[in-house]
Amino acid sequence: MKKKLYLLMTVSLILALSISITVVGVKMLDYRSGAEDYFDAQLAAGLASIPEKPEEGGTEEIDYWAEALAGTDLDSLRRVNEEVVGWIAIPGTEISYPLLQTEDNEYYLNHTWNRDKSSVGSIFMECQIKPDLHSFNTILYGHKMRNGSMFGSLSNYESADYYREHPSIYLVTDGGVYRYDIFAAHEVKIRSIVYRININTRKRRNDFIDFCLENSVIDTGIIPTVEDKILTLSTCTGNGHATRWVVQGVLYDQNDF
C-alpha cells in the first residue's frame, strides 16, 4: 500500500513538473514571438537604429528625441494594420512601440500590433478618446510584462533617480511629435478620477490635478494647469485587479518637423 501511494505521489509530482515546464516554455515562446513582432514594427517605422543622444554642447536648444522621432513612418505601419494611430517612446527605456486604438479596450490586450494573438498585447489608447490628443486626459494602456517589455518598466518611476534619467514621454501622430513631461507616478483604484473620460469643468480638472499631485510618489516640481493636456500611462501593479499603476505627463511641446 505504501509503495503504491509513493508511486502515485511520484507520478503526480512528475506530471505537475511537466505541466509547469510546458507553461513556462509556452510563455517564453510567446514573449519571443512578441519581441519579434515589435522589432518588425521598429523596422517598418524606421526606428530600429536611432543613435544615442550625443553629449550636450553649444547654445542652440534642440529636442534631440523629437527630431529623431519625426521620421517615424506611420504609413508603413498602417499598411499592416490601419488601427495604428501613432508611436510612443520613452528614450532610454524599453518603451518604443506602435500605438493602437480600436472600438473596445479588450482586443489589444491579447493581440500585438500586427494582429497576432499574444499575451504580450499592444500599447493602446482608450477607445472613447479621440486620437487627436486634444482631450484633457488621454489614457494609454499596456501590460506589465515580467521581462520588462511593454509597460513593464513604468514601475521604475517609483524612484526619483529613474524619473530624472527618463523625464519625458514622446508620442508621434499625424499631427507631429508631442513631448509630455512627467509630473506624477502613483497607484490608483480602477474607478479613480484618473480614468474619467469627460473632465470638462475647471473644478473637475483642478480636482483631477490635485488628486494626481497629492498621490504621486515622486515630486517633479511640475504642476499642470486646467488648460494643459495630460497623458496617462496605465498598467497593472501585480497586486491584483483592484488597482493600477499610472505615470502621467503634461504636454510640454508639439513639433511638426
PEZI-V839902 format. One record per run of one state. SS is the DSSP state (@ for helix, = for strand, . for the rest). FROM is the first residue (numbers start at 1). TO is the last residue. Records with the same first field share a line. If there is no record, write none. Layout:
# PEZI-V839902
SS->FROM-TO, FROM-TO
This chain:
# PEZI-V839902
.->1-1, 46-63, 70-73, 79-83, 90-95, 101-106, 110-110, 112-116, 118-122, 126-136, 142-143, 145-149, 151-153, 159-159, 166-167, 174-175, 190-192, 196-201, 216-229, 237-242, 256-257
@->2-45, 64-69, 74-78, 107-109, 154-158, 160-165, 193-195, 202-215
=->84-89, 96-100, 111-111, 117-117, 123-125, 137-141, 144-144, 150-150, 168-173, 176-189, 230-236, 243-255
